[in-house]
Amino acid sequence: AKAIASKEGRTTSALFFSSRHHPPRAGQQQKDIAFKLKMTYITFESLRSVALEASAVEGARARSRPPKSSSPRRVSDEPLPQASPSESSPSPDSSLPRDEVLRLGAHVGRLCSAFMTHAPRDPPRDALSPEMTESESFPPTLADSGFWAEKSEERNEIAAAMGWVLLALFVVESACRMDLRVCILKKMELNNRKYPAKLCKGKSGKYTAYSDQTGITKTEGQSTVHIEPDERSHPTSSSDGDRESNNGSGDAPSPDVATADTVEGITLRIRRFATDRSWCRYHTPRNIVLALMGELGELAELFQWKGDAPGGAPVGLVGWSEVERDTVGQELADVAIYLLRLADVCGVDVGKEAMKAATKRGSNVGNGEDYP
């Protein structure tokens, strides 16, 4: 993890939202406030590697420990399960996809609990008139409440819970033998087709409202099997003055480009998708948490009657049809997309939080120290 930290730990300032809708706090003038957050360039491959290494280390530890009493433990203290090294010959200790979906649900539950315990309720948002358009400066999630803009133990607990959810997504990905990053890119392309920006700008309706124009219905056009992931680097909507590199080394991706291989790059793509459709007004923290819960339920639905017998939902989903595997990949992507969006509007560097969680679990991954 320390090697990855030195290689992947390049930072850039990401412009978040300025507010015309929040009252000034003590000592501040009544003016727009720009919040900046240092985000870490961490690739999906790096996170996957560290997550599974920590999972293997903790899995070996768990098997070597004597049985413990049945006293309850915190979800965060549960080890990430060991992933099988290959699809064709899973080890006896491999966890099945259903195990991982249940564990993912447990971590999402912990995130929801942290929100209920610590986070403020979403503030009311005034609707924009039809002639107005959103930009990255609206709505001002970080300025809605000092809770999201200021460091605190409570905010840190929510951020850590987001990191654990992201790690759990990688373990589900491994158990299903899928590529989370590719699943996200494919689903984002499908969403672009389902929700054309010109048709749904400022509207919160279902994609079926645009079926006559898109040709995508509940039964037609829903597959991502033949969609090629967009690996190109996309320009962001931020200006050169909004974002700047902190290390000046030139090794990090351009801050004005949303790359397809980093957590930050895909987060910026998701942000741009919402901004282009004037959907930011709906993307308040609790709204997104509830949306994430809904997508997790749709993922769970795909496994709920499969049973735990070896042939039901085996490692790698062997025996499942192409359509079934594609549906799993889409629902997994939906959970991930909402998680990245949630972290973005709350000002949380979820890639860094996931790395911290992984290093916490594996003693030979960062020697138990937090990611710097």
Secondary structure, DSSP 8 states (H G I E B T S, - for coil): -HHHHHHH--EEEEE----SSS---TT--SS----EEEEE--BHHHHHHHHHHHHHHHHHHHHHS----S----GGGS------S-SSS--TT---HHHHHHHHHHHHHHHHHHHHHH-----------TT----TTSS-HHHH-HHHHS--HHHHHHHHHHHHHHHHHHHHHHHHT--HHHHHHHHHHHHHHHS-HHHHTT----GGGGHHHH---SSSS---TT-----S-EE-SS-TTT--BSS--S-S--TTEE-SSBHHHHHHHHHHHHHHTT-GGG--HHHHHHHHHHHHHHHHHTTTTS-SSTTTS-GGGTT--HHHHHHHHHHHHHHHHHHHHHHHHHT--HHHHHHHHHHHH-TTSSTT----
